[in-house]
Amino acid sequence: MKKFLKLTFIILLFVLLTFSNTSFANEIIYINSTEDYLSFAINNEFYNGYENKTIVLNTDLDFENQPVPIVSGKFKGVFDGQGYSFKNIKLEPGKDFCFNLGLFEENWGLIKKIVVESGSITGESITGAICGRNSGVVEQCANFVNIS
């Protein structure tokens, strides 16, 4: 019986050590430029809404004379803006192809500490600066852009 318990303990320890550094851990992705944000936004659906991932914004993002990529589909991760701003955004229906219009089409995760500083947002029905539809948590965010 002691050998069986010892063997069971060794197998359990092996399994725990083997899988402790796999995708079960919360991965952190850093955004350091508008190009990084573009990559993050267009890959949301490919990466299952970034579930179990934390996205950290490390700088203000200025979209002057650039299209603003919308995070389409359900965002399920954590987006920490660290108080940084989105500047010169322009979101309009038709151009952005999303039913829910906002920087995030649908939030099912946590979005915190971002500022929408300047630009314009023109929507039809379900429109917001941070997210078009929120089924998650938005905290410590600010919007200074008119929405019409």
C-alpha positions in Angstrom: 0.0 0.0 0.0 2.8 2.4 0.8 4.4 1.8 -2.6 1.1 2.5 -4.3 0.7 5.8 -2.4 4.3 6.8 -3.1 3.9 6.0 -6.8 0.6 8.0 -7.0 2.3 10.9 -5.3 5.2 10.9 -7.8 2.8 10.7 -10.8 0.7 13.6 -9.4 3.8 15.7 -8.8 5.1 14.9 -12.3 1.7 16.0 -13.8 1.6 19.2 -11.8 5.2 20.2 -12.7 4.7 19.3 -16.4 1.6 21.4 -16.9 2.3 24.3 -14.6 3.8 26.5 -17.4 1.4 25.8 -20.2 -1.5 27.8 -21.5 -3.4 27.5 -18.2 -1.3 30.5 -17.0 -2.5 34.1 -17.7 -0.4 35.3 -20.7 0.4 39.0 -20.9 0.5 40.8 -24.2 2.0 44.3 -24.4 0.9 47.0 -26.8 3.6 49.6 -27.5 2.4 51.2 -30.8 -0.6 51.6 -33.1 0.7 48.7 -35.1 0.7 46.4 -32.0 -2.9 47.6 -31.4 -3.9 46.8 -35.0 -2.5 43.2 -34.6 -4.3 42.8 -31.3 -7.6 44.1 -32.7 -7.7 42.0 -35.8 -6.7 38.8 -34.0 -9.4 38.9 -31.3 -11.6 36.3 -32.8 -8.7 34.1 -33.8 -7.4 34.0 -30.2 -10.9 33.2 -28.7 -11.4 36.7 -27.5 -8.1 36.7 -25.6 -9.7 34.6 -22.9 -7.2 34.1 -20.0 -4.9 36.8 -21.4 -4.1 40.3 -20.2 -3.5 43.0 -22.7 -1.4 45.9 -21.3 -1.3 49.3 -23.1 2.2 50.9 -22.6 1.7 54.2 -24.5 -0.9 56.7 -25.9 -2.2 55.6 -29.3 -2.7 58.4 -31.9 -4.8 57.4 -34.9 -4.6 60.7 -36.9 -4.9 59.9 -40.6 -5.2 56.1 -39.8 -8.2 53.8 -39.6 -9.1 52.8 -36.0 -9.2 49.0 -35.8 -12.2 47.7 -33.8 -11.8 44.7 -31.6 -14.5 42.7 -33.3 -16.4 39.9 -31.7 -16.5 39.1 -28.0 -13.4 40.3 -26.0 -13.0 37.9 -23.0 -9.7 38.9 -21.6 -8.4 41.8 -19.5 -7.4 45.0 -21.2 -5.4 47.3 -18.9 -4.9 50.7 -20.5 -2.8 52.0 -17.5 -4.4 55.4 -18.0 -3.1 55.9 -21.6 -5.2 57.6 -24.2 -6.7 56.8 -27.6 -6.4 60.0 -29.7 -8.0 61.1 -33.0 -10.3 58.1 -33.3 -13.0 58.1 -36.0 -15.6 55.4 -35.8 -18.5 55.3 -38.2 -21.0 52.6 -39.3 -20.4 51.2 -42.7 -16.7 51.8 -42.5 -16.2 49.6 -39.5 -18.6 46.7 -40.3 -19.6 46.1 -36.7 -23.1 45.8 -35.4 -22.0 47.2 -31.9 -19.9 50.2 -32.5 -17.0 51.1 -30.1 -13.3 50.4 -29.7 -14.5 47.0 -28.6 -17.5 45.6 -30.4 -18.5 43.4 -27.4 -16.9 43.3 -24.0 -17.2 40.0 -22.0 -14.1 40.6 -20.0 -12.5 43.5 -18.1 -11.5 46.8 -19.7 -9.9 49.3 -17.4 -8.0 52.5 -17.2 -8.3 53.8 -20.8 -9.1 57.3 -22.0 -10.8 58.1 -25.3 -9.3 61.6 -25.6 -10.2 63.0 -29.0 -11.9 62.2 -32.3 -15.5 61.4 -33.3 -17.9 58.5 -33.1 -21.1 58.3 -35.2 -23.3 55.3 -34.6 -26.7 54.0 -35.5 -28.1 52.2 -32.5 -25.7 50.3 -30.2 -22.8 52.7 -29.9 -20.3 53.6 -27.2 -16.7 54.9 -27.0 -15.2 52.1 -25.1 -17.5 49.3 -26.2 -20.6 48.9 -28.3 -22.1 46.3 -26.0 -20.9 45.5 -22.5 -21.6 42.1 -20.8 -18.4 42.4 -18.7 -16.8 45.1 -16.6 -15.6 48.5 -17.7 -13.9 50.4 -14.9 -11.8 53.6 -14.4 -12.3 54.6 -18.1 -13.1 58.0 -19.5 -14.5 59.3 -22.7 -14.2 62.9 -24.0 -15.5 62.3 -27.5 -19.0 63.2 -28.6 -21.1 60.3 -29.8 -23.8 61.0 -32.3 
